[in-house]
Amino acid sequence: MHLGTITKKWLVKSVTMITALVVFAILFLSLAVHRFYYNTAQSVLHSGYNNIVSRYFTLNAGDTDDSFNRAAVGYIDIYSLGDTVDVWVIDRHGKVVANSDGFAVADGTEMPDYQAALMAQSPRNFWTGRNACGEKIMAMTVLLKASADGTAPALRYMISLEKLDAQIRRYVILMVLAGIAALVLTILPGTIYIEKLVRTIRKTTDAADRIADGDYTAHIDYTDKDEIGSLCDAVHDMAQQIGAADQMKNEFISTVSHELRTPLTAIRGWGETLRDVGAEDPALAEKGMRVILSQTARLNGMVEDLLDFSRMQDGRLKLRLVSMDLFAQLEEAALTFHERALREGKQFTYDIPDEAAPMTGDPERLMQVFVNIIDNAIKYTEKDGAVRVEAALEDAHIRITVADTGKGISADDLPHIKEKFYKADTTVRGSGIGLAVADEIIRLHGGELQIDSELGKGTRVTVLLPKTQKAERSTSGEQKER
């Protein structure tokens, strides 16, 4: 299995930390087991010395060596722990006069616990070490009588630690094996899982590279519902959105190219015509100039839309706020489109109150919004259809509605209609960014642009803008119903 850098880093850190914890646990448990068994051995040694010892030597031992020796032999005869604990009876001269194992003890045998008890005049003293035969033992010396001259009779209890240490070693070995097993069972699944995540990250990186190269069909095969799965889903969504945006961008470029080509072709054609025959035919020259001026204005409008869109994308779309009458701006826009609608055989009406609609806003930008909305309504309405503009003052808002009986917008297209580059009907002229710019302008004014539509029945666009203080109407009012 090939291990990546992340896996190696995780493995090194995990192994180091877990190994340290396992070693610490083994050491702690080993010490605990060692202490438990050695404390048990001390308890066994303690159990060999009881009240019988004191009573026996008090009743049967005199001050003479002979009486002490008889008492020692008698005590050994009644001693009941001979199979587990050996006991030596030591007289006041430091000589072993009786023992439970039946073997004679050579004079001069080292008894560190006995010597330490004499030096400290301690009633009991423990010692752990190896005897003359090399066997590891634990010994406990109990002084029977203290003496000022540094001698005293004593009982020495001894227990072998060989089997005890062997048992402790077995427990330690089992703990080491358990620790190794725990280490493997902890590290191995984690390593496998981390490697799986690393492979997914590599696939995600590859997918991102493919997306950067323009392949928006990149797919990451990961089914777990976790954070990595969410990342993969986010990459999928990003690819789809970028792909959709790229497609809209291409359509936008194609549309804008076509939109620019049409007026440029007209301008060039009429320019060549005027160059050749303009002076000979004044009427033709006048018509040509009208067409050139009209197409130039159309080009200028498209260029302004592109500039506004660029400013909107960069956050540079600014407003020049002044106190204004919104209904005056709306009425001017409505009058501008009235004649055009009549020329195209479409019914155009508007209902704007005579009272003022005071607000703080950018008149030019709001006029741009009205022009865009009304232009779209007329553009998408068939001949003999109707477009109606209405306005009303509410408690805190100014409501403006532009409704048409045109083609309408499908339920699938409606949620995207305010997105950049999006065009629900690519057969109708337009760049697809005017409505996105209009929505941004309304948002900057603290308002809202709402669009309701039904395919084949028409569209209703509603603009809500915040109202401010009272103001006088800036232009003379027309009739309420036109």
C-alpha positions in Angstrom: 0.0 0.0 0.0 1.4 3.3 -1.1 1.3 5.8 1.8 1.0 9.5 1.1 2.6 12.3 3.1 -0.5 12.9 5.2 -0.8 9.2 6.0 2.9 9.1 7.0 2.6 12.1 9.2 -0.5 10.7 10.9 1.1 7.3 11.2 4.3 8.7 12.8 2.4 11.0 15.2 -0.2 8.3 16.1 2.3 5.5 16.6 4.5 7.7 18.8 1.6 8.9 20.9 -0.2 5.5 21.2 3.1 3.7 21.8 4.0 6.1 24.6 0.5 5.6 26.1 0.8 1.8 25.8 4.3 1.7 27.3 3.2 4.0 30.2 0.2 1.7 30.8 2.4 -1.4 30.7 4.9 0.1 33.1 2.1 1.3 35.5 0.3 -2.0 35.5 3.6 -3.9 35.9 4.6 -1.9 38.9 1.1 -2.3 40.3 1.2 -6.1 39.8 4.7 -6.2 41.2 3.7 -4.2 44.3 0.5 -6.3 44.7 2.4 -9.6 44.7 5.3 -8.4 46.9 2.7 -6.9 49.4 1.0 -10.3 49.3 4.4 -11.9 50.1 4.9 -9.5 53.0 1.4 -10.4 54.3 2.2 -14.1 54.1 5.4 -13.4 56.1 3.3 -11.5 58.6 0.9 -14.3 59.0 3.7 -16.6 60.2 4.2 -14.4 63.2 1.2 -14.3 65.5 0.3 -14.3 69.2 1.3 -17.9 69.6 5.0 -16.9 69.1 4.9 -14.4 71.9 3.0 -16.8 74.3 5.2 -19.8 73.4 8.5 -18.1 74.0 7.2 -16.4 77.1 5.9 -19.6 78.7 8.6 -22.0 77.5 11.8 -20.0 77.1 14.0 -19.2 80.0 17.0 -17.0 80.3 19.4 -19.8 79.5 20.5 -21.0 76.2 19.2 -24.5 76.8 15.7 -23.3 77.7 15.7 -21.0 74.6 16.8 -23.9 72.4 14.0 -26.1 73.7 11.5 -23.4 73.1 12.8 -23.0 69.6 12.5 -26.7 68.8 9.0 -26.7 70.3 8.0 -23.7 68.1 9.3 -25.3 65.0 7.4 -28.4 65.7 4.1 -26.5 65.8 4.8 -24.2 62.9 2.1 -24.6 60.3 3.5 -22.6 57.2 6.4 -24.8 56.4 5.4 -25.5 52.8 5.3 -21.8 52.0 7.4 -20.0 54.5 10.6 -21.1 56.1 11.4 -19.9 59.6 14.7 -19.7 61.5 15.0 -19.3 65.2 18.1 -17.2 66.0 19.5 -17.1 69.6 21.0 -14.1 71.3 24.4 -15.0 69.9 23.2 -14.7 66.3 23.2 -18.5 65.7 20.4 -20.4 64.0 19.4 -23.0 66.5 16.3 -24.3 64.8 14.7 -24.1 61.3 11.6 -25.4 59.6 13.3 -26.9 56.5 15.3 -29.4 58.6 18.7 -28.4 57.0 21.5 -27.1 59.2 22.5 -23.5 58.7 26.2 -22.8 58.5 27.6 -20.3 61.0 28.3 -16.9 59.4 25.4 -17.1 57.0 24.5 -13.6 55.9 21.2 -12.3 57.3 21.0 -8.7 56.2 17.5 -8.2 57.7 18.7 -9.6 61.1 21.7 -7.3 61.1 19.6 -4.3 60.1 17.1 -5.1 62.8 19.8 -5.3 65.5 21.4 -2.0 64.3 18.1 -0.2 64.3 16.7 -2.1 67.3 13.6 -2.4 65.1 11.1 -5.1 66.1 10.7 -6.1 62.4 12.8 -5.6 59.3 12.3 -6.8 55.7 14.9 -7.7 53.1 14.7 -8.9 49.5 17.7 -10.5 47.8 19.4 -13.7 47.0 20.4 -16.3 49.5 23.6 -18.4 49.5 22.1 -20.8 47.0 21.3 -17.9 44.6 17.6 -18.1 45.2 15.7 -14.8 45.3 13.8 -14.5 48.6 12.0 -12.1 50.8 12.9 -12.3 54.5 11.4 -10.7 57.6 13.2 -10.6 60.9 11.3 -10.2 64.2 13.4 -9.4 67.3 12.0 -11.3 70.3 13.8 -9.2 72.9 15.7 -6.0 72.6 19.3 -5.9 74.0 21.6 -3.0 74.9 24.7 -4.9 73.8 23.6 -5.2 70.2 22.5 -8.9 70.4 19.0 -10.3 70.6 17.2 -13.5 69.8 14.9 -13.4 66.8 12.7 -15.2 64.3 13.5 -15.0 60.6 10.7 -15.8 58.1 11.6 -16.4 54.5 9.6 -16.9 51.3 10.8 -17.8 47.8 10.2 -15.1 45.1 11.2 -17.3 42.2 7.7 -18.5 41.3 6.3 -15.1 42.2 8.7 -13.3 39.8 7.9 -15.9 37.2 4.2 -15.1 37.6 4.9 -11.4 37.4 6.9 -11.9 34.2 4.0 -13.9 32.7 1.6 -11.0 33.5 4.1 -8.5 32.0 4.5 -10.5 28.8 0.7 -10.8 28.5 0.4 -7.0 29.0 3.1 -6.4 26.4 1.3 -8.6 23.9 -2.0 -7.0 24.7 -0.4 -3.6 24.3 1.0 -4.6 20.9 -2.4 -6.0 19.9 -4.0 -2.7 21.0 -1.4 -0.7 19.1 -2.0 -2.7 15.9 -5.8 -2.7 16.3 -5.7 1.0 16.8 -3.2 2.0 14.2 -4.1 -0.4 11.3 -7.8 0.6 10.9 -6.9 4.3 11.3 -4.2 4.0 8.7 -6.6 2.3 6.3 -9.2 5.0 6.9 -6.7 7.8 6.6 -5.3 6.3 3.4 -8.9 6.1 2.1 -9.3 9.8 2.8 -6.0 10.6 1.2 -7.1 8.8 -2.0 -10.3 10.8 -2.0 -8.3 14.0 -1.5 -6.2 13.0 -4.5 -9.3 12.4 -6.5 -10.6 15.7 -5.4 -7.4 17.4 -6.5 -7.5 15.6 -9.8 -11.2 16.7 -10.2 -10.2 20.3 -9.4 -7.5 20.2 -12.0 -9.9 18.9 -14.6 -12.4 21.6 -13.7 -9.6 24.2 -14.0 -8.9 22.7 -17.5 -12.5 23.1 -18.5 -13.9 19.6 -17.8 -17.0 20.2 -15.7 -18.1 16.6 -15.8 -15.4 15.6 -13.2 -16.8 13.1 -10.7 -15.5 11.9 -7.3 -16.6 8.4 -6.2 -17.2 8.8 -2.5 -20.4 7.7 -0.8 -19.8 8.2 2.9 -22.0 10.9 4.5 -19.2 12.8 6.4 -17.2 15.9 6.0 -15.2 14.5 3.0 -18.5 13.5 1.4 -19.8 17.1 1.9 -16.5 18.3 0.3 -17.0 16.0 -2.7 -20.7 17.1 -3.1 -19.5 20.7 -2.9 -16.9 20.1 -5.7 -19.7 18.4 -7.8 -22.0 21.4 -7.2 -19.2 23.8 -8.0 -18.4 22.0 -11.2 -22.0 22.1 -12.3 -22.4 25.8 -11.4 -19.1 26.7 -13.1 -20.2 24.6 -16.1 -23.6 26.4 -16.2 -21.9 29.8 -15.7 -19.4 28.9 -18.5 -22.3 27.9 -20.8 -24.1 31.1 -20.0 -21.0 33.1 -20.5 -20.5 31.6 -23.9 -24.1 32.2 -24.8 -23.7 35.7 -23.5 -20.6 36.3 -25.7 -22.5 34.9 -28.7 -25.5 37.0 -27.9 -23.5 40.2 -27.3 -21.5 39.6 -30.5 -24.7 39.2 -32.4 -26.3 42.2 -30.8 -23.2 44.3 -31.6 -23.0 43.0 -35.1 -26.5 44.0 -36.0 -26.2 47.8 -35.3 -22.7 47.8 -36.7 -23.8 46.2 -39.9 -26.7 48.8 -40.2 -24.3 51.7 -39.5 -21.7 50.4 -41.9 -24.3 49.8 -44.6 -26.0 53.1 -44.3 -22.6 54.8 -44.1 -21.5 53.2 -47.4 -24.9 54.2 -48.9 -24.6 57.8 -47.8 -21.0 57.9 -49.2 -22.2 56.7 -52.6 -25.6 58.4 -53.1 -26.4 60.5 -50.0 -25.8 63.9 -51.7 -28.0 63.0 -54.7 -31.0 61.9 -52.5 -31.6 64.1 -49.5 -34.6 62.0 -48.3 -32.5 58.9 -48.4 -29.6 60.7 -46.6 -32.0 61.8 -43.8 -33.4 58.3 -43.4 -29.9 56.9 -43.2 -28.8 59.4 -40.6 -31.8 58.5 -38.5 -30.9 54.9 -38.7 -27.2 55.6 -37.9 -28.2 57.7 -34.9 -30.7 55.1 -33.7 -28.2 52.2 -34.0 -25.5 54.3 -32.3 -27.8 54.9 -29.4 -28.5 51.1 -29.3 -24.8 50.4 -29.2 -24.2 53.0 -26.5 -26.9 51.3 -24.4 -25.3 47.9 -24.8 -21.9 49.3 -23.9 -23.4 51.0 -20.8 -25.0 47.7 -19.8 -21.6 46.0 -20.1 -19.9 48.7 -18.0 -22.6 48.5 -15.4 -22.2 44.8 -15.2 -18.5 45.1 -14.8 -18.9 47.6 -12.0 -21.5 45.4 -10.3 -19.1 42.4 -10.4 -16.3 44.5 -8.9 -18.5 46.1 -6.4 -17.9 49.5 -8.0 -21.6 50.2 -8.9 -22.2 53.4 -7.0 -25.3 55.6 -6.5 -25.6 59.3 -6.6 -28.3 59.8 -4.0 -30.5 62.9 -4.0 -34.1 63.7 -2.9 -36.4 62.8 -5.7 -39.9 62.1 -6.8 -40.0 58.5 -8.0 -43.3 58.8 -9.8 -41.9 61.6 -11.9 -39.1 59.3 -13.1 -41.6 56.5 -13.7 -43.9 58.8 -15.7 -41.0 59.9 -17.9 -40.1 56.3 -18.7 -43.7 55.4 -19.4 -44.0 58.4 -21.9 -40.8 57.3 -23.6 -42.2 53.8 -24.4 -45.8 54.8 -25.1 -45.3 55.7 -28.8 -43.1 52.7 -29.4 -45.8 50.4 -28.1 -48.4 52.0 -30.3 -46.0 51.6 -33.4 -45.6 47.9 -32.6 -49.4 47.4 -32.3 -49.4 46.8 -28.6 -51.7 48.3 -26.0 -49.8 50.4 -23.4 -51.4 51.9 -20.3 -50.1 53.4 -17.1 -51.7 54.4 -13.9 -49.5 56.7 -11.8 -50.9 58.8 -8.9 -50.8 62.6 -9.1 -49.2 62.8 -5.6 -45.5 62.8 -5.1 -43.5 59.7 -4.2 -40.7 61.1 -2.1 -37.5 59.0 -1.7 -33.7 59.3 -1.6 -32.3 57.7 -4.7 -30.2 57.9 -7.9 -32.6 59.2 -10.6 -30.5 58.0 -13.5 -30.1 54.5 -12.1 -33.8 54.2 -11.3 -34.7 55.4 -14.7 -32.3 52.7 -16.1 -34.3 50.1 -14.1 -37.7 51.4 -15.3 -36.5 51.4 -18.9 -35.1 47.9 -18.6 -38.3 46.5 -17.1 -40.7 48.3 -19.5 -38.5 47.5 -22.5 -38.6 43.8 -21.6 -42.4 43.8 -21.1 -42.9 45.3 -24.6 -40.2 43.2 -26.2 -41.7 39.9 -25.0 -45.3 40.8 -25.7 -46.8 39.8 -29.0 -48.7 42.2 -31.3 -52.2 43.1 -30.0 -50.9 42.2 -26.5 -51.0 44.6 -23.5 -48.5 46.2 -21.2 -49.7 48.0 -18.0 -47.7 50.1 -15.6 -49.1 50.8 -12.1 -47.8 52.7 -9.1 -49.0 53.1 -5.5 -47.9 54.6 -2.2 -48.0 52.3 0.8 -47.2 52.9 4.4 -43.4 52.5 4.2 -42.9 51.6 0.5 -43.5 52.7 -3.0 -44.9 49.9 -5.1 -44.4 49.9 -8.9 -45.8 47.1 -11.1 -45.2 46.4 -14.8 -47.5 43.6 -16.1 -47.7 42.2 -19.6 -49.6 39.5 -21.5 -46.5 38.2 -23.2 -44.8 34.9 -23.5 -44.3 34.4 -19.8 -41.5 32.5 -18.1 -41.4 28.8 -17.3 -41.2 27.6 -13.7 -37.8 26.2 -14.4 -36.4 29.5 -15.7 -38.1 31.8 -13.2 -35.6 31.1 -10.3 -32.7 32.0 -12.5 -34.1 35.0 -14.4 -32.2 37.6 -12.3 -28.9 35.7 -12.7 -26.1 37.2 -14.8 -26.0 36.0 -18.4 -29.3 34.2 -18.1 -31.9 34.4 -20.9 -35.1 32.5 -20.8 -35.7 33.1 -24.5 -32.5 33.3 -26.6 -34.5 34.2 -29.7 -35.2 37.7 -28.4 -32.5 40.3 -28.6 -30.7 41.4 -25.5 -27.6 40.5 -23.5 -29.2 38.9 -20.5 -27.5 41.2 -18.0 -30.0 44.1 -17.9 -32.2 42.5 -15.3 -29.3 41.4 -13.1 -28.1 45.0 -13.1 -31.6 46.3 -12.4 -31.9 43.9 -9.4 -28.5 45.1 -8.1 -29.6 48.8 -8.4 -32.9 48.1 -6.5 -31.0 46.2 -3.8 -28.5 49.2 -3.4 -31.6 51.4 -2.8 -32.8 49.1 0.0 -35.6 47.8 -2.2 -36.7 44.5 -3.7 -37.4 43.3 -7.3 -40.0 40.6 -7.5 -40.9 38.6 -10.7 -44.1 36.5 -11.1 -44.8 34.8 -14.3 -46.7 32.0 -15.9 -45.7 30.5 -19.3 -48.0 31.6 -22.1 -50.0 34.1 -19.9 -47.5 36.9 -19.1 -45.2 38.4 -16.5 -45.6 40.8 -13.6 -42.6 42.6 -12.3 -42.9 44.4 -8.9 -40.5 47.0 -7.6 -40.6 47.9 -3.9 -38.6 50.9 -2.8 -38.5 52.6 0.7 -40.4 55.9 1.0 -39.0 59.0 2.7 -40.3 62.4 3.6 -43.0 64.4 1.7 -42.0 66.2 -1.5 -43.6 68.3 -4.2 -44.3 66.7 -7.5 -41.4 67.7 -9.8 -43.4 67.4 -13.0 -46.9 68.3 -13.9 -49.3 65.3 -13.5 -51.1 63.7 -16.4 -54.5 62.1 -16.3 -54.7 59.3 -13.8 -55.7 56.7 -16.5 -53.9 56.7 -19.8 
